[in-house]
C-alpha cells in the first residue's frame, strides 16, 4: 500500500538530491564524510497559509522545482522506503534555474 503525506500550512515535502561522490581532484568521498546535500526537488506542497487579514499566501515554488534548502532545517521522514524531508517554505533559500 502506497503512503502519501500532505504537508500542512506553508510546508513542502522535498527529496534531497544526491551529492557528487567524486571531488574536483578525482578523490572519491566516502559516505561518512559527505555533507547533507542542500539541493532538493519539491515533491508536494502544503495546504497553504493565510496572513493576518485572511488573504491566502501563495507558494513561491511549485512541484518539480529544484531548490536550495537550509543545511539543517526541516524534519526527516521515511515514506515507502524513501528518505524525504518536510520543511517550511521559508527554509528554501532559492530556486535552481537551468
Biopython code that builds the backbone (N, CA, C, O; Angstrom):
import numpy as np
from Bio.PDB.StructureBuilder import StructureBuilder

atoms = [
    (1, "UNK", "N", (0.835, -1.178, 0.000)),
    (1, "UNK", "CA", (0.000, 0.000, 0.000)),
    (1, "UNK", "C", (0.887, 1.251, 0.000)),
    (1, "UNK", "O", (1.778, 1.391, 0.838)),
    (2, "UNK", "N", (0.637, 2.140, -0.932)),
    (2, "UNK", "CA", (1.425, 3.365, -1.036)),
    (2, "UNK", "C", (0.937, 4.385, -0.018)),
    (2, "UNK", "O", (-0.266, 4.602, 0.130)),
    (3, "UNK", "N", (1.858, 4.996, 0.667)),
    (3, "UNK", "CA", (1.550, 6.009, 1.664)),
    (3, "UNK", "C", (1.848, 7.376, 1.060)),
    (3, "UNK", "O", (2.821, 7.539, 0.323)),
    (4, "UNK", "N", (1.014, 8.347, 1.373)),
    (4, "UNK", "CA", (1.310, 9.701, 0.902)),
    (4, "UNK", "C", (1.195, 10.658, 2.078)),
    (4, "UNK", "O", (0.445, 10.419, 3.024)),
    (5, "UNK", "N", (1.943, 11.732, 2.001)),
    (5, "UNK", "CA", (1.937, 12.751, 3.044)),
    (5, "UNK", "C", (1.577, 14.073, 2.401)),
    (5, "UNK", "O", (2.170, 14.454, 1.392)),
    (6, "UNK", "N", (0.621, 14.772, 2.969)),
    (6, "UNK", "CA", (0.262, 16.121, 2.538)),
    (6, "UNK", "C", (0.692, 17.068, 3.645)),
    (6, "UNK", "O", (0.061, 17.097, 4.702)),
    (7, "UNK", "N", (1.745, 17.842, 3.433)),
    (7, "UNK", "CA", (2.185, 18.782, 4.465)),
    (7, "UNK", "C", (1.090, 19.814, 4.758)),
    (7, "UNK", "O", (0.276, 20.129, 3.890)),
    (8, "UNK", "N", (1.080, 20.324, 5.962)),
    (8, "UNK", "CA", (0.105, 21.336, 6.353)),
    (8, "UNK", "C", (0.743, 22.718, 6.331)),
    (8, "UNK", "O", (1.953, 22.860, 6.509)),
    (9, "UNK", "N", (-0.072, 23.719, 6.112)),
    (9, "UNK", "CA", (0.395, 25.105, 6.143)),
    (9, "UNK", "C", (1.402, 25.411, 5.055)),
    (9, "UNK", "O", (1.309, 24.889, 3.944)),
    (10, "UNK", "N", (2.357, 26.252, 5.376)),
    (10, "UNK", "CA", (3.374, 26.706, 4.427)),
    (10, "UNK", "C", (4.564, 25.751, 4.383)),
    (10, "UNK", "O", (5.706, 26.192, 4.248)),
    (11, "UNK", "N", (4.311, 24.465, 4.495)),
    (11, "UNK", "CA", (5.385, 23.468, 4.441)),
    (11, "UNK", "C", (5.384, 22.770, 3.091)),
    (11, "UNK", "O", (4.365, 22.716, 2.402)),
    (12, "UNK", "N", (6.548, 22.234, 2.725)),
    (12, "UNK", "CA", (6.682, 21.473, 1.485)),
    (12, "UNK", "C", (7.415, 20.171, 1.772)),
    (12, "UNK", "O", (8.235, 20.096, 2.687)),
    (13, "UNK", "N", (7.116, 19.161, 0.993)),
    (13, "UNK", "CA", (7.795, 17.867, 1.077)),
    (13, "UNK", "C", (8.816, 17.830, -0.045)),
    (13, "UNK", "O", (8.466, 18.025, -1.209)),
    (14, "UNK", "N", (10.085, 17.580, 0.296)),
    (14, "UNK", "CA", (11.154, 17.566, -0.698)),
    (14, "UNK", "C", (11.965, 16.285, -0.606)),
    (14, "UNK", "O", (11.973, 15.602, 0.418)),
    (15, "UNK", "N", (12.640, 15.980, -1.692)),
    (15, "UNK", "CA", (13.573, 14.858, -1.729)),
    (15, "UNK", "C", (14.948, 15.448, -1.992)),
    (15, "UNK", "O", (15.166, 16.136, -2.989)),
    (16, "UNK", "N", (15.878, 15.167, -1.074)),
    (16, "UNK", "CA", (17.247, 15.664, -1.269)),
    (16, "UNK", "C", (17.846, 15.015, -2.519)),
    (16, "UNK", "O", (17.655, 13.823, -2.763)),
    (17, "UNK", "N", (18.568, 15.809, -3.302)),
    (17, "UNK", "CA", (19.267, 15.288, -4.474)),
    (17, "UNK", "C", (20.643, 14.819, -4.024)),
    (17, "UNK", "O", (21.282, 15.471, -3.198)),
    (18, "UNK", "N", (21.096, 13.708, -4.552)),
    (18, "UNK", "CA", (22.368, 13.112, -4.136)),
    (18, "UNK", "C", (23.538, 14.031, -4.446)),
    (18, "UNK", "O", (23.612, 14.626, -5.521)),
    (19, "UNK", "N", (24.439, 14.136, -3.500)),
    (19, "UNK", "CA", (25.661, 14.916, -3.692)),
    (19, "UNK", "C", (26.630, 14.112, -4.543)),
    (19, "UNK", "O", (26.561, 12.884, -4.591)),
    (20, "UNK", "N", (27.528, 14.814, -5.208)),
    (20, "UNK", "CA", (28.528, 14.131, -6.020)),
    (20, "UNK", "C", (29.457, 13.306, -5.141)),
    (20, "UNK", "O", (29.817, 13.717, -4.038)),
    (21, "UNK", "N", (29.839, 12.136, -5.645)),
    (21, "UNK", "CA", (30.710, 11.248, -4.878)),
    (21, "UNK", "C", (32.186, 11.463, -5.175)),
    (21, "UNK", "O", (33.041, 10.943, -4.458)),
    (22, "UNK", "N", (32.499, 12.223, -6.222)),
    (22, "UNK", "CA", (33.889, 12.454, -6.592)),
    (22, "UNK", "C", (34.179, 13.954, -6.492)),
    (22, "UNK", "O", (33.452, 14.770, -7.058)),
    (23, "UNK", "N", (35.224, 14.303, -5.780)),
    (23, "UNK", "CA", (35.617, 15.710, -5.633)),
    (23, "UNK", "C", (36.273, 16.191, -6.923)),
    (23, "UNK", "O", (36.545, 15.402, -7.828)),
    (24, "UNK", "N", (36.520, 17.484, -6.991)),
    (24, "UNK", "CA", (37.097, 18.086, -8.195)),
    (24, "UNK", "C", (38.430, 17.456, -8.594)),
    (24, "UNK", "O", (38.722, 17.360, -9.785)),
    (25, "UNK", "N", (39.233, 17.032, -7.644)),
    (25, "UNK", "CA", (40.538, 16.441, -7.944)),
    (25, "UNK", "C", (40.472, 14.955, -8.250)),
    (25, "UNK", "O", (41.510, 14.309, -8.388)),
    (26, "UNK", "N", (39.258, 14.397, -8.359)),
    (26, "UNK", "CA", (39.098, 12.983, -8.656)),
    (26, "UNK", "C", (39.098, 12.106, -7.416)),
    (26, "UNK", "O", (39.090, 10.880, -7.528)),
    (27, "UNK", "N", (39.108, 12.712, -6.237)),
    (27, "UNK", "CA", (39.115, 11.955, -4.986)),
    (27, "UNK", "C", (37.691, 11.480, -4.693)),
    (27, "UNK", "O", (36.752, 12.274, -4.745)),
    (28, "UNK", "N", (37.525, 10.204, -4.389)),
    (28, "UNK", "CA", (36.212, 9.660, -4.059)),
    (28, "UNK", "C", (35.937, 9.923, -2.584)),
    (28, "UNK", "O", (36.752, 9.602, -1.720)),
    (29, "UNK", "N", (34.783, 10.509, -2.310)),
    (29, "UNK", "CA", (34.421, 10.874, -0.940)),
    (29, "UNK", "C", (33.571, 9.764, -0.330)),
    (29, "UNK", "O", (32.536, 9.414, -0.898)),
    (30, "UNK", "N", (33.975, 9.196, 0.812)),
    (30, "UNK", "CA", (33.171, 8.146, 1.441)),
    (30, "UNK", "C", (31.878, 8.716, 2.024)),
    (30, "UNK", "O", (31.806, 9.906, 2.334)),
    (31, "UNK", "N", (30.853, 7.862, 2.173)),
    (31, "UNK", "CA", (29.556, 8.297, 2.691)),
    (31, "UNK", "C", (29.659, 8.981, 4.041)),
    (31, "UNK", "O", (28.923, 9.932, 4.304)),
    (32, "UNK", "N", (30.551, 8.523, 4.896)),
    (32, "UNK", "CA", (30.663, 9.089, 6.241)),
    (32, "UNK", "C", (31.201, 10.511, 6.234)),
    (32, "UNK", "O", (30.988, 11.248, 7.197)),
    (33, "UNK", "N", (31.887, 10.915, 5.183)),
    (33, "UNK", "CA", (32.476, 12.251, 5.120)),
    (33, "UNK", "C", (31.615, 13.231, 4.319)),
    (33, "UNK", "O", (31.933, 14.418, 4.255)),
    (34, "UNK", "N", (30.539, 12.752, 3.713)),
    (34, "UNK", "CA", (29.703, 13.621, 2.896)),
    (34, "UNK", "C", (28.848, 14.532, 3.763)),
    (34, "UNK", "O", (28.372, 14.142, 4.829)),
    (35, "UNK", "N", (28.668, 15.745, 3.284)),
    (35, "UNK", "CA", (27.748, 16.673, 3.933)),
    (35, "UNK", "C", (26.348, 16.405, 3.412)),
    (35, "UNK", "O", (26.174, 15.803, 2.353)),
    (36, "UNK", "N", (25.348, 16.857, 4.166)),
    (36, "UNK", "CA", (23.977, 16.728, 3.700)),
    (36, "UNK", "C", (23.825, 17.573, 2.444)),
    (36, "UNK", "O", (24.259, 18.725, 2.420)),
    (37, "UNK", "N", (23.215, 17.017, 1.396)),
    (37, "UNK", "CA", (23.026, 17.821, 0.188)),
    (37, "UNK", "C", (22.068, 18.977, 0.455)),
    (37, "UNK", "O", (21.092, 18.823, 1.190)),
    (38, "UNK", "N", (22.345, 20.122, -0.137)),
    (38, "UNK", "CA", (21.484, 21.279, 0.033)),
    (38, "UNK", "C", (20.530, 21.437, -1.140)),
    (38, "UNK", "O", (19.649, 22.296, -1.112)),
    (39, "UNK", "N", (20.698, 20.609, -2.177)),
    (39, "UNK", "CA", (19.796, 20.669, -3.317)),
    (39, "UNK", "C", (18.701, 19.633, -3.124)),
    (39, "UNK", "O", (18.952, 18.514, -2.678)),
    (40, "UNK", "N", (17.467, 20.034, -3.474)),
    (40, "UNK", "CA", (16.330, 19.137, -3.304)),
    (40, "UNK", "C", (15.313, 19.404, -4.405)),
    (40, "UNK", "O", (15.352, 20.431, -5.083)),
    (41, "UNK", "N", (14.403, 18.449, -4.563)),
    (41, "UNK", "CA", (13.318, 18.595, -5.522)),
    (41, "UNK", "C", (12.001, 18.610, -4.758)),
    (41, "UNK", "O", (11.785, 17.792, -3.863)),
    (42, "UNK", "N", (11.123, 19.541, -5.113)),
    (42, "UNK", "CA", (9.824, 19.658, -4.453)),
    (42, "UNK", "C", (8.934, 18.497, -4.908)),
    (42, "UNK", "O", (8.726, 18.296, -6.104)),
    (43, "UNK", "N", (8.412, 17.732, -3.937)),
    (43, "UNK", "CA", (7.530, 16.600, -4.217)),
    (43, "UNK", "C", (6.064, 17.008, -4.058)),
    (43, "UNK", "O", (5.241, 16.711, -4.924)),
    (44, "UNK", "N", (5.736, 17.685, -2.957)),
    (44, "UNK", "CA", (4.359, 18.082, -2.664)),
    (44, "UNK", "C", (4.343, 19.409, -1.917)),
    (44, "UNK", "O", (5.213, 19.681, -1.089)),
    (45, "UNK", "N", (3.349, 20.226, -2.217)),
    (45, "UNK", "CA", (3.157, 21.476, -1.489)),
    (45, "UNK", "C", (2.150, 21.267, -0.380)),
    (45, "UNK", "O", (1.305, 20.376, -0.458)),
    (46, "UNK", "N", (2.239, 22.094, 0.660)),
    (46, "UNK", "CA", (1.306, 22.012, 1.779)),
    (46, "UNK", "C", (-0.050, 22.593, 1.437)),
    (46, "UNK", "O", (-0.350, 22.880, 0.278)),
    (47, "UNK", "N", (-0.849, 22.758, 2.448)),
    (47, "UNK", "CA", (-2.212, 23.256, 2.270)),
    (47, "UNK", "C", (-2.266, 24.765, 2.128)),
    (47, "UNK", "O", (-3.310, 25.311, 1.773)),
    (48, "UNK", "N", (-1.164, 25.450, 2.396)),
    (48, "UNK", "CA", (-1.095, 26.897, 2.267)),
    (48, "UNK", "C", (-1.359, 27.586, 3.581)),
    (48, "UNK", "O", (-1.686, 26.944, 4.579)),
    (49, "UNK", "N", (-1.218, 28.867, 3.577)),
    (49, "UNK", "CA", (-1.419, 29.637, 4.791)),
    (49, "UNK", "C", (-2.202, 30.894, 4.498)),
    (49, "UNK", "O", (-2.493, 31.206, 3.343)),
    (50, "UNK", "N", (-2.544, 31.621, 5.562)),
    (50, "UNK", "CA", (-3.267, 32.886, 5.421)),
    (50, "UNK", "C", (-2.550, 33.936, 6.254)),
    (50, "UNK", "O", (-1.994, 33.638, 7.312)),
    (51, "UNK", "N", (-2.570, 35.167, 5.761)),
    (51, "UNK", "CA", (-1.960, 36.252, 6.524)),
    (51, "UNK", "C", (-2.934, 36.751, 7.585)),
    (51, "UNK", "O", (-4.004, 36.169, 7.762)),
    (52, "UNK", "N", (-2.580, 37.812, 8.286)),
    (52, "UNK", "CA", (-3.402, 38.339, 9.377)),
    (52, "UNK", "C", (-4.771, 38.830, 8.911)),
    (52, "UNK", "O", (-5.722, 38.867, 9.692)),
    (53, "UNK", "N", (-4.867, 39.206, 7.638)),
    (53, "UNK", "CA", (-6.136, 39.692, 7.091)),
    (53, "UNK", "C", (-6.983, 38.572, 6.488)),
    (53, "UNK", "O", (-8.077, 38.824, 5.983)),
    (54, "UNK", "N", (-6.483, 37.341, 6.540)),
    (54, "UNK", "CA", (-7.231, 36.209, 5.992)),
    (54, "UNK", "C", (-6.982, 35.951, 4.519)),
    (54, "UNK", "O", (-7.595, 35.057, 3.935)),
    (55, "UNK", "N", (-6.082, 36.727, 3.901)),
    (55, "UNK", "CA", (-5.749, 36.512, 2.485)),
    (55, "UNK", "C", (-4.848, 35.290, 2.360)),
    (55, "UNK", "O", (-3.959, 35.072, 3.183)),
    (56, "UNK", "N", (-5.089, 34.496, 1.318)),
    (56, "UNK", "CA", (-4.297, 33.294, 1.072)),
    (56, "UNK", "C", (-2.882, 33.690, 0.650)),
    (56, "UNK", "O", (-2.696, 34.556, -0.204)),
    (57, "UNK", "N", (-1.888, 33.042, 1.262)),
    (57, "UNK", "CA", (-0.489, 33.260, 0.898)),
    (57, "UNK", "C", (-0.120, 32.209, -0.139)),
    (57, "UNK", "O", (-0.173, 31.012, 0.143)),
    (58, "UNK", "N", (0.253, 32.650, -1.341)),
    (58, "UNK", "CA", (0.593, 31.713, -2.406)),
    (58, "UNK", "C", (2.039, 31.237, -2.261)),
    (58, "UNK", "O", (2.912, 31.978, -1.809)),
    (59, "UNK", "N", (2.268, 29.987, -2.654)),
    (59, "UNK", "CA", (3.624, 29.436, -2.644)),
    (59, "UNK", "C", (4.449, 30.083, -3.745)),
    (59, "UNK", "O", (3.938, 30.394, -4.820)),
    (60, "UNK", "N", (5.729, 30.281, -3.463)),
    (60, "UNK", "CA", (6.657, 30.839, -4.447)),
    (60, "UNK", "C", (7.324, 29.745, -5.273)),
    (60, "UNK", "O", (8.056, 30.038, -6.218)),
    (61, "UNK", "N", (7.071, 28.480, -4.918)),
    (61, "UNK", "CA", (7.659, 27.333, -5.617)),
    (61, "UNK", "C", (6.526, 26.435, -6.099)),
    (61, "UNK", "O", (5.374, 26.597, -5.698)),
    (62, "UNK", "N", (6.874, 25.479, -6.973)),
    (62, "UNK", "CA", (5.876, 24.528, -7.455)),
    (62, "UNK", "C", (6.470, 23.127, -7.466)),
    (62, "UNK", "O", (7.687, 22.958, -7.378)),
    (63, "UNK", "N", (5.615, 22.133, -7.573)),
    (63, "UNK", "CA", (6.058, 20.739, -7.607)),
    (63, "UNK", "C", (7.011, 20.554, -8.789)),
    (63, "UNK", "O", (6.743, 21.019, -9.896)),
    (64, "UNK", "N", (8.129, 19.867, -8.535)),
    (64, "UNK", "CA", (9.124, 19.621, -9.578)),
    (64, "UNK", "C", (10.275, 20.605, -9.572)),
    (64, "UNK", "O", (11.312, 20.336, -10.180)),
    (65, "UNK", "N", (10.122, 21.750, -8.897)),
    (65, "UNK", "CA", (11.211, 22.729, -8.823)),
    (65, "UNK", "C", (12.410, 22.126, -8.099)),
    (65, "UNK", "O", (12.256, 21.376, -7.135)),
    (66, "UNK", "N", (13.596, 22.463, -8.573)),
    (66, "UNK", "CA", (14.832, 22.104, -7.886)),
    (66, "UNK", "C", (15.218, 23.332, -7.064)),
    (66, "UNK", "O", (15.303, 24.442, -7.589)),
    (67, "UNK", "N", (15.450, 23.118, -5.772)),
    (67, "UNK", "CA", (15.662, 24.236, -4.864)),
    (67, "UNK", "C", (16.899, 24.030, -4.008)),
    (67, "UNK", "O", (17.410, 22.917, -3.880)),
    (68, "UNK", "N", (17.364, 25.111, -3.431)),
    (68, "UNK", "CA", (18.468, 25.107, -2.477)),
    (68, "UNK", "C", (17.837, 25.288, -1.102)),
    (68, "UNK", "O", (17.096, 26.244, -0.877)),
    (69, "UNK", "N", (18.135, 24.358, -0.170)),
    (69, "UNK", "CA", (17.498, 24.402, 1.149)),
    (69, "UNK", "C", (18.536, 24.598, 2.251)),
    (69, "UNK", "O", (19.730, 24.377, 2.053)),
    (70, "UNK", "N", (18.048, 25.017, 3.414)),
    (70, "UNK", "CA", (18.921, 25.142, 4.581)),
    (70, "UNK", "C", (19.544, 23.787, 4.891)),
    (70, "UNK", "O", (18.894, 22.753, 4.745)),
    (71, "UNK", "N", (20.792, 23.793, 5.315)),
    (71, "UNK", "CA", (21.517, 22.554, 5.557)),
    (71, "UNK", "C", (20.904, 21.716, 6.673)),
    (71, "UNK", "O", (20.835, 20.493, 6.558)),
    (72, "UNK", "N", (20.465, 22.352, 7.738)),
    (72, "UNK", "CA", (19.978, 21.592, 8.890)),
    (72, "UNK", "C", (18.503, 21.832, 9.201)),
    (72, "UNK", "O", (18.048, 21.501, 10.295)),
    (73, "UNK", "N", (17.759, 22.392, 8.273)),
    (73, "UNK", "CA", (16.346, 22.668, 8.508)),
    (73, "UNK", "C", (15.470, 21.457, 8.216)),
    (73, "UNK", "O", (15.905, 20.497, 7.579)),
    (74, "UNK", "N", (14.250, 21.516, 8.683)),
    (74, "UNK", "CA", (13.256, 20.509, 8.342)),
    (74, "UNK", "C", (13.257, 19.278, 9.230)),
    (74, "UNK", "O", (14.045, 19.152, 10.167)),
    (75, "UNK", "N", (12.340, 18.374, 8.897)),
    (75, "UNK", "CA", (12.164, 17.123, 9.626)),
    (75, "UNK", "C", (12.261, 15.961, 8.647)),
    (75, "UNK", "O", (11.537, 15.914, 7.652)),
    (76, "UNK", "N", (13.164, 15.022, 8.936)),
    (76, "UNK", "CA", (13.313, 13.847, 8.082)),
    (76, "UNK", "C", (12.138, 12.901, 8.280)),
    (76, "UNK", "O", (11.725, 12.648, 9.412)),
    (77, "UNK", "N", (11.594, 12.376, 7.175)),
    (77, "UNK", "CA", (10.530, 11.379, 7.228)),
    (77, "UNK", "C", (10.859, 10.280, 6.231)),
    (77, "UNK", "O", (11.568, 10.513, 5.252)),
    (78, "UNK", "N", (10.348, 9.089, 6.479)),
    (78, "UNK", "CA", (10.559, 7.973, 5.572)),
    (78, "UNK", "C", (9.185, 7.535, 5.064)),
    (78, "UNK", "O", (8.312, 7.180, 5.856)),
    (79, "UNK", "N", (8.996, 7.558, 3.755)),
    (79, "UNK", "CA", (7.725, 7.182, 3.140)),
    (79, "UNK", "C", (8.000, 6.112, 2.096)),
    (79, "UNK", "O", (8.718, 6.349, 1.124)),
    (80, "UNK", "N", (7.426, 4.936, 2.303)),
    (80, "UNK", "CA", (7.611, 3.813, 1.381)),
    (80, "UNK", "C", (9.095, 3.552, 1.097)),
    (80, "UNK", "O", (9.472, 3.261, -0.038)),
    (81, "UNK", "N", (9.926, 3.656, 2.127)),
    (81, "UNK", "CA", (11.349, 3.376, 1.996)),
    (81, "UNK", "C", (12.167, 4.527, 1.435)),
    (81, "UNK", "O", (13.383, 4.397, 1.298)),
    (82, "UNK", "N", (11.536, 5.653, 1.105)),
    (82, "UNK", "CA", (12.249, 6.811, 0.560)),
    (82, "UNK", "C", (12.495, 7.826, 1.665)),
    (82, "UNK", "O", (11.607, 8.114, 2.467)),
    (83, "UNK", "N", (13.714, 8.367, 1.700)),
    (83, "UNK", "CA", (14.075, 9.405, 2.672)),
    (83, "UNK", "C", (13.619, 10.758, 2.117)),
    (83, "UNK", "O", (14.116, 11.209, 1.085)),
    (84, "UNK", "N", (12.676, 11.398, 2.804)),
    (84, "UNK", "CA", (12.164, 12.697, 2.391)),
    (84, "UNK", "C", (12.321, 13.684, 3.537)),
    (84, "UNK", "O", (12.740, 13.316, 4.634)),
    (85, "UNK", "N", (11.984, 14.932, 3.275)),
    (85, "UNK", "CA", (12.165, 15.989, 4.257)),
    (85, "UNK", "C", (10.975, 16.942, 4.169)),
    (85, "UNK", "O", (10.592, 17.363, 3.077)),
    (86, "UNK", "N", (10.392, 17.282, 5.320)),
    (86, "UNK", "CA", (9.347, 18.296, 5.359)),
    (86, "UNK", "C", (9.985, 19.575, 5.891)),
    (86, "UNK", "O", (10.547, 19.591, 6.987)),
    (87, "UNK", "N", (9.892, 20.652, 5.102)),
    (87, "UNK", "CA", (10.487, 21.929, 5.504)),
    (87, "UNK", "C", (9.470, 23.047, 5.341)),
    (87, "UNK", "O", (8.507, 22.923, 4.585)),
    (88, "UNK", "N", (9.697, 24.133, 6.057)),
    (88, "UNK", "CA", (8.901, 25.340, 5.850)),
    (88, "UNK", "C", (9.354, 25.989, 4.550)),
    (88, "UNK", "O", (10.527, 25.912, 4.183)),
    (89, "UNK", "N", (8.435, 26.617, 3.870)),
    (89, "UNK", "CA", (8.818, 27.296, 2.636)),
    (89, "UNK", "C", (9.906, 28.332, 2.909)),
    (89, "UNK", "O", (10.729, 28.610, 2.037)),
    (90, "UNK", "N", (9.916, 28.897, 4.098)),
    (90, "UNK", "CA", (10.929, 29.899, 4.448)),
    (90, "UNK", "C", (12.338, 29.300, 4.556)),
    (90, "UNK", "O", (13.323, 30.039, 4.538)),
    (91, "UNK", "N", (12.443, 27.957, 4.669)),
    (91, "UNK", "CA", (13.753, 27.297, 4.702)),
    (91, "UNK", "C", (14.319, 27.081, 3.300)),
    (91, "UNK", "O", (15.444, 26.606, 3.150)),
    (92, "UNK", "N", (13.547, 27.427, 2.281)),
    (92, "UNK", "CA", (14.038, 27.333, 0.898)),
    (92, "UNK", "C", (14.797, 28.617, 0.589)),
    (92, "UNK", "O", (14.247, 29.716, 0.661)),
    (93, "UNK", "N", (16.057, 28.456, 0.247)),
    (93, "UNK", "CA", (16.924, 29.607, 0.017)),
    (93, "UNK", "C", (16.792, 30.179, -1.391)),
    (93, "UNK", "O", (17.004, 31.373, -1.604)),
    (94, "UNK", "N", (16.441, 29.320, -2.355)),
    (94, "UNK", "CA", (16.292, 29.776, -3.729)),
    (94, "UNK", "C", (15.930, 28.645, -4.653)),
    (94, "UNK", "O", (16.071, 27.474, -4.298)),
    (95, "UNK", "N", (15.461, 28.987, -5.846)),
    (95, "UNK", "CA", (15.124, 28.019, -6.875)),
    (95, "UNK", "C", (16.311, 27.928, -7.833)),
    (95, "UNK", "O", (16.859, 28.946, -8.255)),
    (96, "UNK", "N", (16.700, 26.700, -8.169)),
    (96, "UNK", "CA", (17.813, 26.481, -9.091)),
    (96, "UNK", "C", (17.266, 26.510, -10.510)),
    (96, "UNK", "O", (16.414, 25.699, -10.873)),
    (97, "UNK", "N", (17.754, 27.434, -11.297)),
    (97, "UNK", "CA", (17.301, 27.562, -12.684)),
    (97, "UNK", "C", (18.362, 27.008, -13.606)),
    (97, "UNK", "O", (19.553, 27.268, -13.434)),
    (98, "UNK", "N", (17.918, 26.238, -14.591)),
    (98, "UNK", "CA", (18.856, 25.607, -15.532)),
    (98, "UNK", "C", (19.309, 26.548, -16.596)),
    (98, "UNK", "O", (20.098, 26.168, -17.461)),
]
sb = StructureBuilder()
sb.init_structure("model")
sb.init_model(0)
sb.init_chain("A")
sb.init_seg("    ")
for serial, (resi, resn, name, xyz) in enumerate(atoms, 1):
    if name == "N":
        sb.init_residue(resn, " ", resi, " ")
    sb.init_atom(name, np.array(xyz, "f"), 0.0, 1.0, " ", f" {name:<3s}", serial, name[0])
structure = sb.get_structure()
